[in-house]
Amino acid sequence: MTVTEAPRSGLSTTTAISLRGVSKAFGHGGNAVVALEGITLDVARGEFVCLVGASGCGKSTSLNLIAGLDRPTIGEVAVHGRTALMFQEAALFPWLTVRDNVALPLRLAGRGKAERHRRADELLEQVHLGGQGGRRPHELSGGMRQRAALARALAQDAEILLMDEPFGALDAMTRDLLHDELEQVWSTTGLTIVFVTHNVREAARLSDRIVLLTSLPGKVADEFPVTIARPRRIDSPEVMGLAAAVTDRLRAEVRRHGD
């Protein structure tokens, strides 16, 4: 098993993430549960990839391996660039202001107070939270807290953003607005994004490519290039048509697993 990380500037390739024959098992012997089996996947620098699949297919496990929070049982994970993680819960510290939450990675990096507050305010403007830096997390709506979490991720100067169902708990209108804002951040920063979702239309709305994983153990069952012109609407005929095709394929995988 191997997990490697290389500086982005030293690459002679356009690949940001590479998984080769990756399997992950939890437990030992007859009690082991195989979450992922034989995953081989490349993500190009600047690409927006969505992972979809039924519950228990290993989507979150894949993100943990890419982030270096866990190690594969078998295979190699190579990540070329700094990573940041976003989860379904914003996980902001309630005793800190929004500005100080965003500035926390800068504080940990040893930046001075004036510099980190200036940078935090710039990032809050970027995610449409300008003027909100002095508030506490409990004073924000769910969508605003996720915007703050995105700003904090950007403060880490990451080149790869890993997102584990970050909008899953939000209402449809807020989620739609955040889709627009995330797409804008992605297009202006050149980030590589790997985005886990159960929402197939969300995947069709956001991504360059949809990767469908099988049910336990997770394997790559299919890939769907998304060639729909941007900007997109989640209720457009093109997005809904692609989502229907992916859903049909997902339904077949779930049925196969059940049989």
N, C-alpha and C positions, 0 to 999 in steps of 0.2 A: 504494500500500500504506500502511496506517495502523495503528498500535498506540497506543491511548490508555488512560490510567488516570485515574480521577477519585476524589476522596475519597468514601467511602461516605456520610458524613454529609450531603454536599451533593446527594444524589440526590433526584429527584422521581419515581423509578421504582423498581420492585421487582426490576429486572434486575441481576444481578451480573456476568454475562458475556454478551457479544453478539459473534457472528461473522457477518459479512455478506459473502457471495460470496468466501470465503477459499480461495485456492489457494496451494500451496507446491511449488516445483520446486527440485531440487538439480542443479547443473550448468548448462551453457549449450548452446544450439543443439540439434543432433541428438543430443547425448549427455545432454541433460537428462532427469532422472527426476521425473515429477510424482507427489508423495506424496499431496497433497490437491487436490481440484478442486471448486470451487463450494460450499464448506461454508457453510451458513447455520444458525445454532443459537443459541438463547437459553437461559440458565440463570438461574432465579430465585434471589433471595437466600434462603438457607436450604434450597435444594433439594439433594438427593443424586442425582447423575446418574452412571450407569455407561456407559462407552464400551466396546463389544465389537466383535469382528471378527477375521478371520483375520490371521495374521502379515503385516506389510507393508501394512496398511490405513491407516496414518497416525495410530493412536491416540496414540502417544508424541509424534509431531510436533505434534499438536493441543495437547497439554499444554505443550510447549515454546513454542508461539506464545502461549498464554494466559498463561504465566509471564513472557513477555517475554524468553526466552532466544534467541528467533529471531524473524524478521519475515516476514510473508506476502509472497509474490511479487505477489499480487493480492488486493484485498479489505481489509476493516477488522476489526480485533479491538479491542473495547472492554472493559476490565476495571475494574469499579467496586469497588475495595477492595484491601487488601494481600493478597498471595498467599504461600503456603509450599508447598514441594514435598517429597514423600516418594517414595523409590524402592524397588525390590525389595531392594537392599542398604541396610542401615541407615546405612552410611558414617559411623560414629562414629570419632572420633580415638582410636587405641588408647593413646596416652600420657596421655590425660585420664581422670579418673574419670567415672562416669556423671553425677554431679551437674554437673561442669564441662562435659561435653558438652551437657547440657540448657541450662546457663546461658550458653553461648557467645553466642547472639544478644543476650542482655542485656548481656554484657560489651562486645560490639561497639557496643551502643547507649549505652555510657558509664555503665551502672548500677554502683553500688557493690557491693563483694564481699558484704556482709551481705545487701543487698536481693536480689541475684541468687541467692544460695544459698537464701534463704527461698522465693523464687518457684520455683526449680528443685525444691525439696523438695515444694512444693504440687503441682506438675505431676506429679512422680513418684508421689505419692499418687493423683492422679487417674487415672493409667494403671496402677495396681496394682503399682507398684514402690517403694512406701514402704519405707525402710530399706536400699535398695540403692544409694544415691547414692555411697557410698564405694568401690564395686567398679569394676574396669576392664572394658571391653567384652568382653574374651576370657573373663571369668568368667561371662558371661551366656549363656543359651540363645538360639537364633535368635529365638524369640518375644519374649523379654525385650529383646533388642536393638531389635526393631521397636517395642516399647512406648516405649523410650527415644527412638527417632527421632521417634515421634509427640509425645512430651513436648517435644522440641526444636522441632518445628514449631509447637506451641502457644505456646512461649515467644516466638515471633516476633510474637505478637499479631495473627496473620493473620485475615482475615475469609473467605478462600477457601483451601481446602486441596486441592491437586492431588496425586493419588496414582497412581503408575505401578506397577501390579502389586505392591503392598507386601507381600502375603502369599503370593506365588507360590511361594516357596522353602520354605514351612513345611509341616509335616505337617498332616493333615486336622483332628485334634483341636485343635492349637494355633491353626490358622486359624479354627476355629469359635469358640473363646474370644475371639479378637481381633475377630471380627465383632461379638460382643456388646459388647465394650468400646468399639469404634469407634462403634457405634450410640449407646451411652450418652453418649460425648463429644459426638457430633453433636447429639443431642437436647437436651443441657444448655447447649451453647455457641451454638447458632444458626449454626454454620459452614455455608457453601456448600461442597459437596464434589463434585469431578469425579474419578472413580475409573476407571482403566483396568484391564481384566482380560480374560484369555482364558477364564475360568471363568464360564460362563453361569449356573450355579446360584448362584455368589457374587453375581453382578449382581442376580438375582431376590431373593436373601436381603437385600441391603443397600439397594437404591436406591428412589427415587421414580419414576425413569424410566430405561429402558434405550434407548440410542441405538446402533443397529447401523450400522457403516460397511462399505462395499463393499471388496473387494480393490483393490489398486493400479490406478488412483489412488483414494484414499479419498473417498467421497461418502456422504452420509446416505442409507442405503437404507430405513430404517424406524425407527420409534420405538414403544416399548411402555410405556404408563403402568403402574405397579405399584401396584395398589390393595389388595394383601393387607394385612390388619391387622397391626400390630406389637404385641408382639414376634413375630418369625418364626423358624422353624427351617429350616435348609437342606434337611432331609429331609422337610419337610411336603408333603402332596399338592399344595397350592396352589403352593408354590415350584417343585416338580418339574414341575408341569403348565405353568407359565409358561416355565420353562427349556426344556422340550421344544419349545414353540411358537417360541421365539427360535432354538433350535438348528436347527429345520427351516428357518427363514428364512435362517439363516446358511449352512446346507448348500446351499440353492438358490443363494445368491450365489457361494459357492465354485465350485459346478458351472458356473454361468454364466460365471464368469471363466475357468475351465479350458477351456470350449468356445470 
